[in-house]
Amino acid sequence: MTSPVYHNIQSEVVLAPTNDTLLDIKEETHPLDVTGPTAGRRQSVKIPANLRSTFGSNYSLISFLLHLIIPILQLYIGIKYQGQCPIQPKIATWMIVNGAVGLVVACSGILIFVALLLLVTVICSPCGICLLVLMVPLIVLSTPFLFGWFLAGNFWIFSVRHTVQYSKHDTSTWCHPTLYQVAYWSIIIAYILFFINCIGGCAYKAYQQKQLRTEIKTGRVDLHDQIGVART
């Protein structure tokens, strides 16, 4: 009986060169006992470029973490002041649903980042694959609903902007000031964050392209590998 032969299997994940991503792992060597026909072969873990660029950067992780704050606040305020806005009872409901779904989207984005990190650090990580299979459909389904619900909230909140009052509790135009003001400013902040994300995303892409051109010129990156990235 021959002793098992230990081979080095190199798992390569081709990523856009940048120092701003935890997924910037191009090559890992793992000593494994492989005696079958695949012994010694190079195994590649291919991650779609769109998925990697959307969820795989430090910028994406920080963005999802920051987006946890408003949904938590909305959920808390909506539950606490439910039934205290006669002028538009749907505002409290909007806060609760928007907060809950917003938490689902933000947590799904963070878990996708963790899944991608597992896939590039562990060969064919079962946990990473399971997280992707569960979280990607969840965020794909939740995001359009959250967008439509956000637009509905715009209508309910801004339509009573000039008639709402906070002093006479026994009138139909009353709404608890904390509930209405948090709902109102959460929408304003959402628009501000949207534009910041657009500007920040464009700036981040420009920075990545600049780094890529610099590293290609200095020979630190193989141009053929980058062509492979564009095809994934």
C-alpha positions as CSV (number, residue, x, y, z in Angstrom):
1,M,0.0,0.0,0.0
2,T,1.6,3.2,-1.1
3,S,1.6,6.2,1.1
4,P,-0.7,9.1,0.2
5,V,0.8,11.8,-2.0
6,Y,0.3,15.3,-0.9
7,H,-0.1,17.9,-3.7
8,N,-0.5,21.6,-3.7
9,I,-3.7,22.7,-5.3
10,Q,-3.6,26.4,-6.2
11,S,-6.9,28.1,-6.1
12,E,-6.9,31.3,-8.1
13,V,-9.5,34.0,-8.0
14,V,-8.8,36.8,-10.5
15,L,-9.8,40.1,-9.0
16,A,-9.4,43.7,-10.1
17,P,-6.3,45.1,-8.5
18,T,-7.1,47.3,-5.6
19,N,-5.9,47.7,-2.0
20,D,-9.4,48.6,-0.9
21,T,-11.0,45.2,-0.9
22,L,-10.8,42.3,1.5
23,L,-11.3,40.0,-1.5
24,D,-8.0,40.9,-3.1
25,I,-6.7,37.4,-2.9
26,K,-5.2,36.2,-6.1
27,E,-3.6,32.9,-5.2
28,E,-3.8,30.5,-2.2
29,T,-1.9,27.2,-1.7
30,H,-3.7,24.5,0.2
31,P,-2.0,21.2,1.1
32,L,-4.6,18.4,0.5
33,D,-4.5,14.7,0.2
34,V,-5.6,14.1,-3.4
35,T,-5.1,10.8,-5.1
36,G,-7.7,10.9,-7.8
37,P,-7.5,12.1,-11.4
38,T,-7.8,15.7,-10.3
39,A,-4.6,15.5,-8.3
40,G,-2.3,18.5,-8.8
41,R,-4.7,20.4,-11.1
42,R,-5.3,24.1,-10.7
43,Q,-8.8,24.8,-9.5
44,S,-10.5,28.2,-10.2
45,V,-13.3,29.8,-8.2
46,K,-15.0,32.2,-10.6
47,I,-17.1,34.9,-9.1
48,P,-19.2,37.0,-11.4
49,A,-17.7,40.5,-11.9
50,N,-20.9,42.3,-11.2
51,L,-21.5,40.4,-7.9
52,R,-17.9,41.0,-6.9
53,S,-17.9,44.7,-7.6
54,T,-21.3,45.3,-6.0
55,F,-20.8,43.3,-2.7
56,G,-17.1,42.5,-2.5
57,S,-15.4,45.8,-1.6
58,N,-14.8,47.5,1.7
59,Y,-16.8,50.4,0.4
60,S,-19.8,48.1,0.0
61,L,-19.4,46.6,3.4
62,I,-19.2,50.0,5.1
63,S,-22.2,51.2,3.1
64,F,-24.4,48.2,4.2
65,L,-23.3,48.7,7.8
66,L,-24.3,52.4,7.7
67,H,-27.6,51.5,6.1
68,L,-28.5,49.5,9.2
69,I,-29.0,52.6,11.3
70,I,-32.1,54.1,9.6
71,P,-34.1,50.9,9.4
72,I,-33.5,50.1,13.1
73,L,-34.6,53.6,14.0
74,Q,-37.7,53.4,11.7
75,L,-38.7,50.0,13.1
76,Y,-38.4,51.3,16.7
77,I,-40.3,54.6,16.2
78,G,-43.0,52.9,14.0
79,I,-43.8,50.3,16.7
80,K,-43.6,52.8,19.6
81,Y,-45.9,55.4,18.1
82,Q,-48.2,53.1,16.1
83,G,-51.8,54.5,16.1
84,Q,-50.7,58.0,17.0
85,C,-51.1,59.7,13.7
86,P,-54.8,60.2,12.7
87,I,-54.0,62.5,9.8
88,Q,-52.3,59.5,8.0
89,P,-52.4,56.2,10.0
90,K,-50.3,54.5,7.2
91,I,-47.2,56.5,8.3
92,A,-46.6,54.2,11.3
93,T,-47.2,51.1,9.1
94,W,-44.8,52.5,6.5
95,M,-42.1,53.0,9.1
96,I,-42.4,49.4,10.5
97,V,-42.4,47.7,7.1
98,N,-39.7,50.0,5.6
99,G,-37.5,49.4,8.7
100,A,-38.0,45.6,8.6
101,V,-37.3,45.2,4.9
102,G,-34.5,47.7,5.0
103,L,-32.8,45.5,7.7
104,V,-33.3,42.4,5.5
105,V,-31.6,44.1,2.5
106,A,-28.7,45.5,4.6
107,C,-28.1,42.2,6.4
108,S,-28.3,40.3,3.1
109,G,-25.7,42.6,1.6
110,I,-23.4,42.0,4.6
111,L,-23.9,38.2,4.4
112,I,-23.1,38.2,0.7
113,F,-19.9,40.0,1.4
114,V,-19.1,37.3,4.0
115,A,-19.9,34.6,1.5
116,L,-17.6,36.1,-1.1
117,L,-14.9,36.3,1.5
118,L,-15.3,32.6,2.3
119,L,-15.2,31.6,-1.3
120,V,-11.8,33.3,-1.9
121,T,-10.2,32.1,1.3
122,V,-11.6,28.5,1.4
123,I,-11.7,26.2,-1.6
124,C,-15.4,25.7,-2.6
125,S,-16.6,26.8,0.9
126,P,-20.0,25.2,1.5
127,C,-21.0,28.0,3.8
128,G,-20.1,30.6,1.2
129,I,-22.1,28.8,-1.5
130,C,-25.1,28.4,0.7
131,L,-25.1,32.0,1.8
132,L,-24.9,33.2,-1.8
133,V,-27.8,30.8,-2.8
134,L,-30.0,32.1,0.0
135,M,-29.0,35.8,0.2
136,V,-28.8,36.8,-3.5
137,P,-32.4,35.9,-4.4
138,L,-33.6,37.5,-1.1
139,I,-31.9,40.8,-1.8
140,V,-33.0,40.7,-5.5
141,L,-36.7,40.2,-4.4
142,S,-36.6,42.7,-1.5
143,T,-35.0,45.6,-3.3
144,P,-37.8,46.3,-5.8
145,F,-40.4,46.0,-3.0
146,L,-38.4,48.4,-0.8
147,F,-38.2,50.9,-3.7
148,G,-42.0,50.7,-4.3
149,W,-42.7,51.0,-0.6
150,F,-40.4,54.0,-0.4
151,L,-42.3,55.8,-3.1
152,A,-45.6,55.0,-1.3
153,G,-44.1,56.6,1.8
154,N,-43.2,59.7,-0.1
155,F,-46.8,60.1,-1.1
156,W,-48.3,59.5,2.4
157,I,-45.8,61.7,4.2
158,F,-45.5,64.6,1.9
159,S,-49.2,64.8,1.0
160,V,-50.0,65.9,4.6
161,R,-46.9,68.1,5.0
162,H,-48.8,71.4,5.0
163,T,-51.8,70.2,7.1
164,V,-50.2,68.2,9.9
165,Q,-50.2,69.8,13.4
166,Y,-48.7,68.6,16.7
167,S,-50.7,70.5,19.4
168,K,-54.4,69.4,19.2
169,H,-54.4,65.7,19.9
170,D,-58.2,65.3,19.5
171,T,-58.3,66.5,15.9
172,S,-58.0,64.5,12.7
173,T,-55.0,66.6,11.5
174,W,-52.8,65.6,14.5
175,C,-49.8,63.3,14.3
176,H,-47.2,62.6,17.0
177,P,-44.2,64.9,16.2
178,T,-41.6,62.3,16.8
179,L,-43.3,59.8,14.4
180,Y,-43.9,62.3,11.6
181,Q,-40.5,64.1,11.9
182,V,-38.5,60.8,11.9
183,A,-40.5,59.6,8.9
184,Y,-40.1,62.8,7.0
185,W,-36.3,63.1,7.7
186,S,-35.7,59.5,7.0
187,I,-36.9,60.1,3.5
188,I,-34.8,63.2,3.1
189,I,-31.7,61.3,4.4
190,A,-32.5,58.4,2.0
191,Y,-32.3,60.8,-1.0
192,I,-29.0,62.3,0.4
193,L,-27.5,58.9,0.9
194,F,-28.6,57.9,-2.6
195,F,-26.7,60.8,-4.2
196,I,-23.7,60.2,-1.9
197,N,-23.6,56.5,-3.0
198,C,-23.8,57.5,-6.7
199,I,-20.9,60.0,-6.3
200,G,-18.9,57.6,-4.1
201,G,-19.5,54.7,-6.4
202,C,-18.3,56.6,-9.4
203,A,-15.3,57.9,-7.6
204,Y,-14.4,54.4,-6.4
205,K,-14.7,53.0,-9.9
206,A,-12.5,55.8,-11.2
207,Y,-9.9,55.0,-8.5
208,Q,-10.0,51.3,-9.3
209,Q,-9.4,52.0,-13.0
210,K,-6.5,54.4,-12.1
211,Q,-4.9,51.7,-10.0
212,L,-5.4,49.2,-12.7
213,R,-3.7,51.3,-15.3
214,T,-0.8,52.1,-12.9
215,E,-0.3,48.4,-12.1
216,I,-0.4,47.3,-15.7
217,K,2.2,49.9,-16.6
218,T,4.5,48.8,-13.8
219,G,4.0,45.1,-14.7
220,R,2.4,44.2,-11.4
221,V,-0.7,42.9,-13.2
222,D,-1.0,40.7,-16.2
223,L,-3.2,42.3,-18.9
224,H,-4.5,38.9,-20.0
225,D,-5.8,38.3,-16.5
226,Q,-7.7,41.5,-16.7
227,I,-9.2,40.5,-20.0
228,G,-10.4,37.4,-18.2
229,V,-12.0,39.5,-15.5
230,A,-14.0,41.4,-18.1
231,R,-15.3,38.2,-19.6
232,T,-16.6,36.8,-16.2
